[in-house]
Amino acid sequence: MRGTSLTEEIPGWLTAVRAAEAKQAIDIKVLDLNGVTSFTDYFVICTGNNPKQCQAIADEVGAKLKAVGDMPNSVEGYETAEWVLMDFGDFLVHVFSPKSREYYSLDRLWRAAKEMVIPAEVPAEQPAAE
């Protein structure tokens, strides 16, 4: 199933969120677009503080999803890093600069979408002490 990683059936959008968190993305939101539009199911929206951080977030998202067999159909805006758009089919990842995030305001534009609750990260189990 596209958009779902192979390991433990973690949704692709959540893998993207964890990758963005690892690179200190701020204001991460996931919008559920099921029933709102037909071109994708989810938007992952986040902000980086500067172009280098936006590129680092996009790089990490790409690497983590590639590791579970999910490659983007396209990536746009990487060079300028004001708005990096990564299309994974079932979900789109939007990495914005603060200025572009405010200007384009996808949260407002897609207000008919339901905001997903991002589950807390569960720490990996530690091996039992012997």
LUMDO-308925 format. One record per residue: z, x, y of N, C-alpha, C in turn; residue number from 1. Coordinates in Angstrom, 2 decimals, padded with zeros to 5 digits. Each point is the difference from the previous one (the first is absolute). Layout:
BEGIN
[[Z,X,Y],[Z,X,Y],[Z,X,Y],NUM]
...
//
This chain:
BEGIN
[[000.00,000.85,-001.19],[000.00,-000.85,001.19],[000.00,000.89,001.25],1]
[[-000.99,-000.15,000.81],[-000.12,000.81,001.20],[001.11,-000.39,000.97],2]
[[000.55,000.99,000.69],[001.08,-000.27,000.95],[001.38,000.11,-000.62],3]
[[000.03,000.22,-001.32],[001.27,000.18,-000.68],[-000.03,001.34,-000.69],4]
[[000.99,000.83,000.24],[000.01,001.31,-000.63],[000.26,-000.14,-001.49],5]
[[-000.41,000.98,-000.75],[000.10,-000.07,-001.45],[001.43,000.17,-000.49],6]
[[000.81,000.74,000.74],[001.35,000.26,-000.45],[000.92,-001.15,000.39],7]
[[000.58,-000.63,-001.01],[001.00,-001.05,000.19],[-000.50,-001.18,000.83],8]
[[-001.33,-000.19,000.08],[-000.56,-001.14,000.73],[000.53,-000.12,001.43],9]
[[000.13,001.12,000.67],[000.39,000.00,001.42],[-001.23,-000.38,000.80],10]
[[000.09,-001.01,000.87],[-001.18,-000.37,000.79],[-000.49,001.17,000.85],11]
[[-001.30,000.10,000.15],[-000.59,001.07,000.80],[000.53,000.01,001.42],12]
[[000.19,-001.20,000.58],[000.51,-000.06,001.37],[001.38,000.64,000.10],13]
[[000.82,-000.15,-001.06],[001.34,000.59,000.03],[-000.07,001.52,-000.16],14]
[[-000.94,000.48,-000.79],[-000.22,001.44,-000.11],[-000.39,000.56,001.37],15]
[[-000.85,-000.73,000.72],[-000.40,000.42,001.35],[001.20,000.01,000.94],16]
[[000.86,-001.00,-000.09],[001.20,-000.05,000.83],[000.90,001.19,-000.28],17]
[[000.22,000.31,-001.27],[000.87,001.14,-000.35],[-000.59,001.31,000.52],18]
[[-001.32,000.14,-000.05],[-000.65,001.20,000.52],[000.19,000.10,001.50],19]
[[-000.16,-001.12,000.70],[000.20,-000.01,001.46],[001.45,000.33,000.35],20]
[[000.93,-000.56,-000.77],[001.42,000.30,000.22],[000.26,001.50,-000.17],21]
[[-000.64,000.61,-000.98],[000.21,001.42,-000.28],[-000.44,000.87,001.17],22]
[[-000.91,-000.49,000.81],[-000.47,000.75,001.17],[000.58,-000.56,001.30],23]
[[001.12,-000.72,-000.11],[000.76,-000.53,001.13],[-000.81,-000.93,000.91],24]
[[-000.88,-000.81,-000.60],[-000.68,-001.03,000.77],[001.06,-000.96,000.52],25]
[[-000.25,-000.60,001.16],[000.95,-000.94,000.58],[-000.59,-001.40,000.02],26]
[[000.89,-000.98,000.10],[-000.37,-001.41,000.11],[-001.00,-000.42,-001.07],27]
[[000.33,000.27,-001.26],[-000.88,-000.34,-001.12],[000.13,-001.48,-000.30],28]
[[-001.15,-000.67,-000.06],[-000.03,-001.42,-000.34],[-001.10,-000.22,-001.03],29]
[[000.22,-001.00,-000.86],[-001.01,-000.42,-000.95],[-000.23,-001.49,000.22],30]
[[-001.26,-000.36,000.26],[-000.36,-001.39,000.20],[-000.73,-000.51,-001.23],31]
[[000.44,-001.15,-000.52],[-000.64,-000.66,-001.13],[-001.09,-000.91,000.55],32]
[[-001.25,000.34,-000.25],[-001.14,-000.75,000.53],[-000.60,-000.96,-001.01],33]
[[000.64,-000.16,-001.15],[-000.49,-000.96,-000.99],[-000.04,-001.39,000.61],34]
[[-001.14,-000.65,-000.10],[-000.15,-001.33,000.58],[-000.33,000.01,001.48],35]
[[000.03,001.17,000.64],[-000.29,000.12,001.42],[-001.42,000.52,000.20],36]
[[-000.39,000.96,-000.84],[-001.34,000.58,000.06],[-000.46,000.34,-001.41],37]
[[-001.29,000.18,-000.17],[-000.53,000.30,-001.32],[-000.37,001.47,-000.19],38]
[[000.04,000.82,001.06],[-000.47,001.37,-000.15],[001.03,000.97,-000.54],39]
[[001.28,-000.36,000.03],[001.05,000.85,-000.56],[001.25,-000.85,-000.20],40]
[[000.95,000.53,-000.75],[001.24,-000.73,-000.28],[001.18,000.44,000.87],41]
[[000.04,001.29,000.37],[001.14,000.52,000.75],[-000.45,000.99,001.07],42]
[[000.75,000.05,001.09],[-000.09,001.05,001.00],[001.29,000.79,-000.07],43]
[[-000.11,001.31,-000.07],[001.15,000.89,000.20],[-000.22,000.58,001.39],44]
[[000.94,-000.23,000.90],[-000.13,000.44,001.39],[001.16,000.93,000.31],45]
[[-000.31,001.15,000.58],[001.07,000.93,000.39],[-000.45,000.82,001.20],46]
[[000.94,000.74,000.55],[-000.25,000.78,001.20],[000.46,001.44,-000.21],47]
[[-000.80,000.92,000.52],[000.37,001.41,000.06],[000.19,000.38,001.46],48]
[[000.82,000.98,000.26],[000.32,000.37,001.38],[-001.10,000.76,000.72],49]
[[-000.88,000.66,-000.75],[-001.07,000.80,000.60],[-001.15,000.11,-000.99],50]
[[-001.17,000.51,000.43],[-001.15,000.06,-000.90],[000.25,000.79,-001.29],51]
[[000.70,001.11,000.09],[000.29,000.79,-001.21],[000.83,-000.78,-001.01],52]
[[000.99,-000.75,000.51],[000.82,-000.79,-000.91],[-000.82,-001.15,-000.59],53]
[[-000.85,-000.63,000.79],[-000.86,-001.08,-000.52],[-000.88,000.54,-001.12],54]
[[-000.56,001.19,000.19],[-000.84,000.60,-001.04],[000.84,000.35,-001.23],55]
[[001.20,000.50,000.21],[000.88,000.34,-001.13],[000.37,-001.25,-000.80],56]
[[000.25,-001.10,000.70],[000.30,-001.26,-000.68],[-001.21,-000.43,-000.83],57]
[[-001.18,000.01,000.61],[-001.21,-000.39,-000.71],[-000.25,000.91,-001.21],58]
[[000.22,001.31,000.18],[-000.18,000.95,-001.11],[000.95,-000.33,-001.15],59]
[[001.24,-000.28,000.32],[001.00,-000.29,-001.03],[-000.31,-001.31,-000.72],60]
[[-000.40,-001.01,000.75],[-000.39,-001.28,-000.61],[-001.16,000.24,-000.97],61]
[[-001.01,000.73,000.47],[-001.15,000.29,-000.86],[000.39,000.76,-001.25],62]
[[000.87,001.01,000.14],[000.41,000.82,-001.14],[000.82,-000.80,-001.01],63]
[[000.94,-000.80,000.48],[000.85,-000.78,-000.91],[-000.80,-001.06,-000.75],64]
[[-000.94,-000.63,000.68],[-000.81,-001.01,-000.67],[-001.02,000.63,-000.94],65]
[[-000.53,001.15,000.37],[-000.92,000.72,-000.89],[000.72,000.38,-001.29],66]
[[001.27,000.38,000.12],[000.80,000.40,-001.17],[000.16,-001.13,-001.01],67]
[[-000.12,-001.24,000.46],[000.09,-001.15,-000.91],[-001.36,-000.65,-000.23],68]
[[-001.05,000.73,000.38],[-001.35,-000.45,-000.31],[-000.64,-000.95,000.99],69]
[[000.53,-000.08,001.20],[-000.54,-000.91,001.01],[-000.58,000.81,001.16],70]
[[-001.30,-000.08,000.16],[-000.68,000.74,001.07],[-000.46,-000.99,001.07],71]
[[000.02,000.42,001.27],[-000.46,-000.92,001.05],[-001.51,-000.21,-000.06],72]
[[-000.43,-001.22,000.33],[-001.43,-000.30,000.12],[-000.55,000.71,001.24],73]
[[000.82,000.07,001.04],[-000.39,000.69,001.23],[001.24,000.36,000.79],74]
[[-000.18,001.01,000.87],[001.05,000.42,000.94],[-000.69,000.17,001.34],75]
[[000.53,-000.65,001.02],[-000.59,000.10,001.34],[001.07,000.42,001.00],76]
[[-000.42,000.72,001.03],[000.89,000.36,001.10],[000.87,001.21,-000.24],77]
[[-000.20,000.71,-001.10],[000.88,001.13,-000.33],[-000.06,001.11,001.05],78]
[[-001.19,000.29,000.49],[-000.16,001.13,000.92],[000.79,-000.19,001.29],79]
[[-000.10,-001.18,000.61],[000.72,-000.24,001.25],[001.44,-000.42,-000.24],80]
[[000.26,-000.60,-001.16],[001.35,-000.39,-000.43],[000.71,-000.94,000.97],81]
[[-000.75,-000.81,000.73],[000.61,-001.06,000.81],[000.24,-001.24,-000.87],82]
[[-000.94,-000.24,-000.92],[000.10,-001.10,-000.96],[-000.75,000.43,-001.25],83]
[[000.75,000.44,-001.00],[-000.61,000.38,-001.27],[000.02,-001.24,-000.89],84]
[[-001.17,-000.39,-000.48],[-000.14,-001.17,-000.87],[-000.45,000.47,-001.37],85]
[[000.81,-000.31,-001.00],[-000.31,000.36,-001.39],[-000.18,-001.30,-000.78],86]
[[-001.19,-000.18,-000.57],[-000.32,-001.23,-000.73],[000.11,000.25,-001.50],87]
[[000.99,-000.62,-000.62],[000.20,000.10,-001.44],[-000.40,-001.28,-000.72],88]
[[-000.77,-000.86,000.67],[-000.46,-001.23,-000.62],[001.03,-001.11,000.12],89]
[[000.96,-000.02,-000.90],[001.03,-001.04,000.01],[000.98,000.14,001.15],90]
[[000.05,001.18,000.59],[000.87,000.21,001.16],[-000.63,001.03,000.93],91]
[[000.32,-000.12,001.28],[-000.45,000.94,001.02],[001.23,000.68,000.59],92]
[[-000.12,001.29,000.25],[001.08,000.75,000.64],[-000.45,000.34,001.41],93]
[[000.82,-000.38,000.99],[-000.27,000.26,001.41],[001.07,000.97,000.49],94]
[[-000.41,001.19,000.44],[000.94,000.98,000.56],[-000.36,000.14,001.48],95]
[[000.90,-000.45,000.85],[-000.26,-000.05,001.44],[000.79,001.04,000.77],96]
[[-000.57,000.40,001.16],[000.79,000.68,001.02],[000.81,-001.11,000.68],97]
[[001.09,000.34,000.68],[000.78,-001.05,000.68],[-000.84,-000.82,000.98],98]
[[-000.85,000.67,000.77],[-000.83,-000.69,001.00],[-000.98,-000.97,-000.67],99]
[[-000.65,000.44,-001.06],[-000.97,-000.86,-000.69],[000.69,-001.14,-000.73],100]
[[001.18,000.25,-000.54],[000.74,-001.06,-000.69],[000.31,-001.13,000.97],101]
[[000.43,000.35,001.20],[000.31,-001.00,001.00],[-001.27,-000.71,000.48],102]
[[-001.06,000.76,000.22],[-001.24,-000.57,000.53],[-000.64,-000.99,-000.98],103]
[[-000.13,000.41,-001.27],[-000.68,-000.85,-000.98],[000.91,-001.09,-000.57],104]
[[001.27,000.23,-000.02],[001.00,-000.99,-000.39],[-000.41,-000.85,-001.21],105]
[[-000.27,000.67,-001.12],[-000.40,-000.73,-001.21],[001.05,-001.01,-000.45],106]
[[001.27,000.32,000.25],[001.08,-000.91,-000.36],[-000.20,-001.36,000.68],107]
[[-000.39,000.04,001.28],[-000.22,-001.23,000.75],[-001.32,-000.64,-000.39],108]
[[-001.04,000.80,-000.14],[-001.32,-000.50,-000.35],[000.01,-000.73,-001.35],109]
[[000.76,000.52,-000.95],[000.08,-000.59,-001.34],[001.35,-000.70,-000.20],110]
[[000.48,-000.65,001.02],[001.32,-000.65,-000.09],[000.07,-001.11,-001.04],111]
[[-001.15,-000.50,-000.47],[000.00,-001.01,-001.06],[000.38,000.61,-001.35],112]
[[-000.05,001.32,-000.10],[000.36,000.69,-001.24],[001.52,000.07,-000.13],113]
[[000.45,-000.02,-001.24],[001.43,000.12,-000.27],[000.38,001.48,-000.07],114]
[[001.07,000.39,000.68],[000.47,001.37,-000.09],[000.77,000.19,-001.31],115]
[[-000.41,001.00,-000.75],[000.64,000.30,-001.28],[001.32,000.73,000.23],116]
[[000.94,-000.24,-000.87],[001.24,000.77,000.02],[-000.27,001.26,-000.81],117]
[[000.22,001.14,000.62],[-000.20,001.27,-000.69],[001.28,000.31,-000.76],118]
[[-000.09,000.08,-001.33],[001.23,000.25,-000.78],[000.57,001.38,000.29],119]
[[001.31,000.09,-000.08],[000.66,001.29,000.17],[-000.45,000.93,-001.11],120]
[[-000.11,001.27,000.34],[-000.42,000.97,-001.02],[001.15,000.22,-000.96],121]
[[-000.31,-000.09,-001.28],[001.01,000.21,-001.04],[-000.01,001.48,-000.35],122]
[[001.14,000.67,000.12],[000.02,001.43,-000.32],[-000.33,000.22,-001.48],123]
[[-000.66,001.10,-000.29],[-000.34,000.33,-001.37],[001.30,000.20,-000.79],124]
[[-000.04,-000.41,-001.25],[001.21,000.16,-000.84],[000.24,001.46,-000.26],125]
[[001.26,000.37,000.10],[000.40,001.38,-000.26],[000.33,000.12,-001.49],126]
[[-000.36,001.12,-000.62],[000.36,000.18,-001.41],[001.53,000.00,-000.15],127]
[[000.45,-000.57,-001.09],[001.44,-000.07,-000.25],[000.56,001.41,-000.17],128]
[[001.17,000.23,000.58],[000.68,001.29,-000.13],[000.51,000.16,-001.43],129]
[[-000.15,001.19,-000.52],[000.47,000.23,-001.37],[001.37,000.58,-000.03],130]
//
